[in-house]
Amino acid sequence: MLKSVETRQNLTVSLILIILAGAVFGEEDAESSRRLPNANGFFGVNNWRNGLFGYPGWFGFSNSTGIGSMPGFPGMTGFPGMPSFSGMPGFLRFHGSANYPNQPLYSECNVLLNTPGTCMPPSECASVSGMPSGFCSKKTLCCAVSLQCGGSSSAKKIVIQGSVSIPSQTPCTYTVNRFSSHVCQLRVDFSTNMPQPTVIPPASVPGTMPYCGTSYLSIGEMRFCGINTNQHIYLPFGQKTISETISVLIGSNNNANWRVIVTQLECPPDTTEEFKQLTHTSPGQILDINKLIHKQHFDTDLIAPNGCLQYFPNRTGVFESFNYNAGAGPYLPGMKYAICFDRPATFSNIQFSAERFNMSRADPSYIDVPMTDAECIDERGDTLVHHNDHFLIPYSTILQTGDSATRYCGDILEGQNLIANPPGPLEVLVNIGTLYYPLNFGPRPQRAFRVSYSIQ
C-alpha cells in the first residue's frame, strides 16, 4: 500500500511539471528544432499544449476532460494561478506568476528526482523519452533520461543502472546515439559492485593477471569488474560515429549492480566552414561570435586532451586504480593509459600524495634497490620473474627523499609526496602488464593505487 502511495505521489509531481510546462513555455525552442527535427512532444503530437489533455498516452489518461477532473489534483481548476507548491522539493512557489532558477542550457541539474538530468527545452526532453524533474529556467526543464536493458537514447546525459535481474550469461546492452553533430567525446562515469576478477592459475602461483571473465561492465573495448567507485573514462566519438554500445554480462549465481552516467560532450567547430554553417554566415560576412555563443553550448571545460583515458579538470582531486576495492585490488591487467589534468595559465607545479601505492617491479627479488626508473621496466617484457608495472611522471621528485626519477614502481610512493613541474601536458602514464604476482606470493604483490593531487 505504501509503495502505491509513493508511486501516485511521483506521478502527481511529474504530471504537475507537464501541466506547468504546457502553460508556461511559449513556442518551441528554435535550437531544439534544429537539433531534433523529429521531436513530437511528450504525448506524441507536434504541439506541446495540444497533447496535454485527452490523449491516452504517457500517463495512461484516456478521455480526460480537464485538469479538474483528474483524481488526486484538488484545487487545480483555477489554473493558471495555481496554489502554492511549497511542500514539493525543488519548486519555488507558484502564485499565478513564478520565479525561476536560471541554469544554462544543457547544464547538469538534479531537482526533484534522485537522478542527474540535463537542462533542455520540453520538446527535446519529450523526444528522448525523458522524465521532467523540475525547472531550469522559464523555457527549459530538468530532464532525466534513464535507460533500461536493451534501450537506446540520444540524450546529452543518460543514466544507466541495474542489478542482477537479467538472465545469467545474457548480455544486457545499452545504446548511446549521437546527440548532435558536434559531439566529439563521451565521458562515462561509473560505479560497479561485481564479483572480483578471475585469477588463473591458482592464487598460490605467479602467472597470468586476473581478468574480468564471467561478470563485467563493457565500455568500448574495455572490461571492468570488481569494486569501482566513482570511476570514469573518456571515449572518442568521431564525426563518423553514430552510436556507442555499453553492455553488462553477469555470470550465474552472481550478485552485481552497476550505475553508469554517459555525458555527450560537444566540441567547438574547428574549421571556418563549420563556423559558417553554425552561425549561418553568408560568404564575405564577418563571423558573428555572439551568435555562435548563444546558438550552441560547448563543453570546453570537460573535454579531455586527445589520448587521455581519464581527465581531471579541477585543481584538486583523487584518482585510483580500477577495482581499487578498498586498497585490496587487484588492479586490472594489460592496461596502458594516460591520466590527464588541466594545466591552468598560472601553473607552478602539480603535487601528488599516495595513500596507496602497491605495484610490481621489474625484478621482485631485489628488495633493497630503489624502485624507480631501471628497476621498474625490463626490456625483455613481462616474464614470470620480470614485470613492468609502473607510473611514468616526467620531471618529478620525491619531497621526503629528494630523489628525482621518471618511473616509479613497487611501494616507493606509498605515504610519500611527489612534486612535478613538466614543461608540457600534466599527466601520469600508467603501465600495467599481463602477469601477476598474487597477494600471498613474492615480496612485491600487485594490488592497487590511490593518489590525491593538487595543482599549484
C-alpha positions in Angstrom: 0.0 0.0 0.0 2.9 2.4 0.9 4.5 1.7 -2.5 1.3 2.5 -4.2 1.0 5.9 -2.4 4.6 6.7 -3.3 4.0 5.8 -6.9 0.9 8.1 -7.1 2.9 10.9 -5.5 5.7 10.6 -8.0 3.1 10.5 -10.8 1.5 13.6 -9.3 4.8 15.5 -9.3 5.6 14.5 -12.9 2.2 15.4 -14.2 2.2 18.8 -12.5 5.5 19.6 -14.2 4.0 18.8 -17.6 1.0 20.9 -16.9 3.2 23.8 -15.9 5.4 23.3 -18.9 2.3 23.5 -21.2 1.2 26.7 -19.6 4.5 28.5 -19.3 6.5 27.7 -22.3 5.9 29.6 -25.5 7.0 28.5 -28.9 9.3 25.5 -29.1 13.0 26.5 -28.9 14.5 27.0 -32.4 17.7 25.4 -31.4 15.8 22.3 -30.2 14.1 22.1 -33.6 17.4 22.3 -35.4 18.9 19.5 -33.2 15.9 17.2 -33.2 13.7 17.8 -36.2 11.5 14.8 -35.4 10.5 15.9 -31.9 6.9 15.1 -31.5 6.1 16.3 -27.9 5.5 14.4 -24.7 2.3 12.9 -25.9 3.3 12.0 -29.5 1.8 15.1 -31.1 3.5 18.2 -32.6 2.0 20.8 -30.3 3.1 20.5 -26.7 -0.1 22.0 -25.3 -2.5 20.2 -27.6 -1.1 17.0 -26.4 -1.7 17.7 -22.7 -5.3 16.6 -22.4 -7.5 13.9 -23.8 -4.6 11.7 -25.0 -4.4 8.0 -23.9 -0.6 8.1 -23.8 2.3 8.8 -21.4 0.4 8.5 -18.1 -2.5 6.4 -19.4 -5.2 9.0 -19.0 -7.8 8.4 -21.7 -10.6 10.8 -22.4 -9.5 13.3 -19.8 -11.8 16.3 -19.8 -9.6 18.7 -18.0 -7.3 19.2 -15.1 -10.1 19.5 -12.5 -11.4 16.0 -13.4 -8.1 14.2 -12.8 -8.1 12.4 -9.5 -5.5 13.5 -6.9 -5.3 17.1 -8.2 -7.8 19.0 -6.0 -7.9 22.8 -6.2 -6.3 23.0 -9.6 -9.4 24.0 -11.6 -8.3 27.6 -11.3 -5.1 27.1 -13.4 -3.3 29.3 -14.2 -2.9 31.0 -10.8 -2.1 27.7 -9.1 -1.9 27.1 -5.4 1.5 27.1 -3.7 3.6 24.0 -4.1 5.9 24.9 -1.2 5.9 21.3 0.0 7.5 20.0 -3.1 11.3 19.9 -3.1 12.9 21.9 -5.8 9.9 24.0 -6.5 9.7 27.8 -6.0 6.2 28.9 -5.1 3.8 29.4 -7.9 1.1 32.0 -7.3 -0.1 32.9 -10.8 3.4 34.2 -11.5 6.7 32.3 -10.9 10.3 32.8 -10.0 12.6 30.5 -11.9 16.1 29.5 -11.5 18.4 30.4 -14.3 20.6 27.4 -15.1 22.3 27.4 -18.6 21.0 25.3 -21.4 22.4 21.7 -21.3 23.9 22.1 -17.9 23.6 19.4 -15.3 20.7 19.5 -12.9 19.0 17.5 -10.2 15.8 18.9 -8.9 13.1 16.5 -7.9 14.3 13.1 -8.8 17.4 11.5 -7.4 18.8 11.2 -10.9 21.1 13.6 -12.7 19.4 15.4 -15.5 20.1 18.0 -18.2 18.5 21.4 -18.7 16.7 21.3 -22.1 13.6 22.5 -23.9 10.5 20.5 -23.1 10.0 19.2 -26.7 13.6 17.9 -26.7 13.0 16.1 -23.3 10.0 14.5 -24.9 11.8 13.3 -28.0 14.4 11.5 -25.9 11.8 9.9 -23.6 13.0 11.9 -20.6 11.3 12.5 -17.3 10.8 16.1 -16.3 12.0 16.7 -12.8 11.8 20.5 -12.3 12.6 23.8 -14.0 16.0 25.1 -15.0 14.6 28.4 -16.4 11.4 29.8 -17.8 12.0 27.9 -21.1 13.8 24.8 -20.0 13.1 21.7 -17.9 15.4 19.5 -15.9 15.1 16.3 -17.9 16.3 12.9 -16.6 16.9 10.1 -19.0 17.3 6.6 -17.7 17.9 3.6 -19.9 16.7 0.0 -19.3 18.3 -3.1 -20.6 18.1 -3.1 -24.4 17.2 0.6 -24.6 18.7 3.4 -26.6 18.8 7.2 -26.3 20.3 10.3 -28.0 20.0 12.4 -24.8 23.0 14.5 -23.8 23.2 12.9 -20.4 22.0 9.3 -19.9 21.7 7.3 -16.7 22.1 3.5 -16.7 21.7 1.5 -13.6 20.7 -2.1 -12.8 21.2 -5.1 -10.6 21.4 -8.8 -11.4 17.9 -9.1 -12.7 19.0 -10.0 -16.2 19.3 -13.7 -17.1 22.8 -15.0 -16.4 25.3 -15.1 -19.3 22.9 -13.0 -21.4 24.4 -9.6 -22.3 22.4 -6.6 -21.4 23.1 -3.8 -23.9 22.5 0.0 -23.8 23.0 2.1 -26.9 24.0 5.7 -26.9 23.1 7.5 -30.1 24.6 10.8 -31.2 23.1 13.9 -29.6 24.3 16.4 -32.1 26.9 16.8 -34.9 29.3 18.5 -32.5 29.7 15.6 -30.1 33.4 14.6 -30.0 33.8 12.7 -26.8 31.8 10.6 -24.3 32.5 10.9 -20.6 31.4 7.7 -18.9 31.2 7.9 -15.1 30.5 4.5 -13.4 30.4 2.5 -10.2 30.2 -1.3 -10.0 29.8 -3.9 -7.3 30.5 -7.1 -9.1 32.5 -10.3 -8.5 36.2 -10.0 -8.3 38.3 -10.8 -11.5 39.2 -14.4 -12.1 42.8 -15.5 -11.4 44.3 -18.3 -13.5 46.4 -20.2 -12.5 45.6 -20.5 -8.7 46.5 -17.7 -6.5 49.5 -19.5 -5.0 51.4 -19.5 -8.3 52.6 -16.4 -10.3 51.2 -16.3 -13.8 48.5 -14.6 -15.8 46.9 -11.5 -14.4 43.3 -11.5 -13.2 40.7 -10.9 -15.9 37.0 -10.0 -16.0 35.6 -13.2 -17.3 32.1 -14.1 -16.2 30.7 -10.8 -14.9 31.7 -7.4 -16.2 30.8 -4.0 -17.5 32.0 -3.4 -21.0 32.6 0.1 -22.3 34.2 0.5 -25.6 36.9 -2.2 -25.8 37.5 -2.3 -22.1 36.0 -4.6 -19.4 35.6 -3.5 -15.7 34.6 -5.8 -12.8 35.0 -5.9 -9.1 34.5 -2.8 -6.9 34.7 0.5 -8.7 33.5 3.7 -7.0 33.1 7.0 -8.9 35.4 6.0 -11.7 35.3 7.5 -15.2 36.8 7.1 -18.6 36.7 9.1 -21.9 35.8 7.7 -25.3 36.4 9.4 -28.6 33.2 10.0 -30.6 34.3 11.0 -34.1 32.1 12.6 -36.8 31.5 9.3 -38.5 30.5 7.6 -35.2 26.7 7.1 -35.0 26.4 5.2 -31.7 28.3 3.6 -28.9 27.3 0.4 -27.0 27.7 -0.3 -23.3 26.9 -3.8 -22.2 26.8 -5.8 -19.0 27.3 -9.6 -18.6 26.6 -11.4 -15.3 27.6 -14.9 -14.6 25.4 -17.5 -12.9 24.8 -17.2 -9.2 26.5 -13.8 -9.0 25.3 -10.7 -7.2 26.0 -7.5 -9.0 24.8 -3.9 -9.5 26.1 -1.1 -11.6 25.4 2.6 -12.3 26.7 4.5 -15.4 26.2 8.1 -16.4 27.1 8.9 -20.0 27.6 12.5 -21.0 27.9 13.5 -24.6 30.5 16.3 -24.9 30.3 18.8 -27.7 33.4 20.4 -29.1 33.5 23.8 -30.8 33.8 23.6 -34.6 37.4 23.5 -35.8 37.1 24.8 -39.3 35.9 28.1 -40.8 33.3 26.2 -42.9 31.8 24.7 -39.7 31.7 28.2 -38.1 29.8 29.4 -41.2 27.3 26.6 -41.0 26.7 27.1 -37.3 26.3 30.9 -37.5 24.5 31.0 -40.9 27.0 33.5 -42.1 26.9 34.4 -45.8 30.1 34.4 -47.8 32.1 37.6 -47.3 30.4 38.4 -43.9 32.3 38.5 -40.6 31.6 35.6 -38.3 29.1 36.6 -35.6 30.8 35.2 -32.5 27.9 36.4 -30.3 25.5 34.4 -32.4 27.8 31.4 -32.0 27.8 31.7 -28.2 24.1 32.0 -28.0 23.4 29.4 -30.6 25.4 26.5 -29.3 26.5 25.1 -25.9 30.0 23.6 -25.9 31.7 21.6 -23.2 35.1 23.1 -23.3 35.6 22.7 -19.6 35.1 19.0 -19.7 36.7 18.0 -23.0 39.8 15.9 -22.4 43.1 16.2 -24.4 43.3 13.6 -27.1 44.7 10.3 -25.9 43.6 10.6 -22.3 41.6 7.8 -20.8 40.9 9.8 -17.6 40.8 13.6 -17.3 40.5 15.7 -14.1 39.7 19.4 -14.9 39.7 20.5 -11.2 42.8 21.8 -9.4 42.5 19.1 -6.7 41.1 15.6 -6.7 41.8 11.9 -6.3 42.5 9.1 -8.8 42.7 5.4 -8.1 43.2 2.0 -9.9 40.3 0.2 -11.4 38.9 -2.3 -8.9 40.5 -0.4 -6.1 38.4 -2.5 -3.7 39.4 -0.5 -0.6 43.0 -1.0 -1.4 43.0 -4.7 -1.8 42.6 -4.7 -5.6 43.9 -6.3 -7.7 44.0 -3.8 -10.4 43.1 -4.9 -13.9 45.7 -6.3 -16.4 47.2 -5.2 -19.7 46.4 -1.5 -19.4 48.5 1.3 -20.8 46.7 4.6 -20.3 47.1 8.3 -19.6 45.6 10.1 -16.6 45.5 13.8 -17.5 45.0 17.1 -15.6 44.0 20.6 -16.7 47.1 22.9 -16.9 46.0 26.4 -15.8 47.7 29.5 -17.2 49.2 30.3 -13.8 50.6 26.8 -13.4 53.6 26.4 -11.0 53.6 22.6 -10.2 51.5 19.6 -9.5 51.9 17.6 -6.3 50.9 14.0 -5.6 50.3 12.3 -2.3 50.0 8.5 -2.4 47.6 7.0 0.1 48.1 3.6 -1.5 50.8 2.6 -4.0 51.5 -1.1 -4.4 52.7 -2.2 -7.9 55.2 -4.7 -9.1 58.8 -4.0 -10.1 61.0 -5.4 -12.9 62.6 -8.0 -10.6 60.7 -8.6 -7.3 63.6 -10.4 -5.8 65.6 -7.2 -5.4 64.1 -5.8 -2.2 66.7 -3.2 -1.2 67.1 -1.5 -4.6 65.3 1.8 -5.1 62.1 1.2 -7.0 62.5 3.8 -9.7 63.4 4.0 -13.4 65.5 1.0 -14.5 64.1 -1.1 -11.7 60.5 -0.5 -13.0 61.0 -1.7 -16.6 62.6 -4.6 -18.3 63.3 -4.6 -22.0 62.6 -8.3 -22.1 58.9 -7.5 -21.3 56.8 -9.4 -18.8 58.1 -12.8 -17.7 57.4 -14.9 -14.7 60.2 -13.0 -12.8 60.3 -9.7 -14.6 57.3 -7.3 -14.5 56.8 -3.8 -15.9 54.0 -2.3 -13.9 54.8 1.4 -13.1 53.9 5.1 -13.1 55.7 7.4 -15.5 55.7 11.0 -14.3 58.2 13.3 -16.1 60.3 15.9 -14.2 59.3 14.7 -10.8 60.9 14.5 -7.3 60.0 12.7 -4.1 59.8 15.5 -1.5 60.8 13.4 1.5 64.0 12.0 0.0 64.9 14.5 -2.7 65.2 11.6 -5.2 64.2 12.5 -8.8 63.0 9.9 -11.3 60.6 9.4 -14.1 59.3 5.9 -13.4 58.0 4.6 -10.0 57.0 1.1 -9.0 56.8 -1.3 -6.0 55.6 0.6 -3.0 58.1 3.5 -3.2 55.4 6.2 -3.4 53.1 4.9 -0.6 52.9 7.5 2.1 55.2 9.9 0.1 54.7 13.2 -1.6 55.8 13.8 -5.2 56.2 17.1 -7.0 56.4 17.6 -10.8 57.0 20.6 -13.0 56.9 19.3 -16.6 57.1 21.8 -19.5 54.2 20.3 -21.3 50.9 18.5 -20.5 50.2 17.4 -17.0 49.7 13.6 -17.0 50.5 10.4 -15.2 51.2 7.4 -17.6 50.1 4.1 -16.2 51.7 0.8 -17.4 50.2 -2.5 -16.2 51.5 -5.7 -17.7 49.8 -9.0 -18.3 51.4 -11.0 -15.5 50.5 -11.1 -11.9 52.1 -11.8 -8.5 49.3 -13.0 -6.2 48.8 -11.2 -2.9 50.5 -14.0 -0.9 53.4 -14.6 -3.3 56.7 -12.7 -3.5 57.9 -9.5 -1.8 56.0 -7.1 -4.2 52.4 -8.2 -4.6 50.4 -6.2 -7.1 47.3 -4.7 -5.6 46.2 -1.1 -6.1 47.0 2.6 -6.1 45.1 5.7 -4.8 46.7 9.1 -5.2 45.5 12.6 -4.5 46.7 15.6 -6.5 46.9 19.4 -6.1 47.8 21.9 -8.9 49.6 25.0 -7.6 
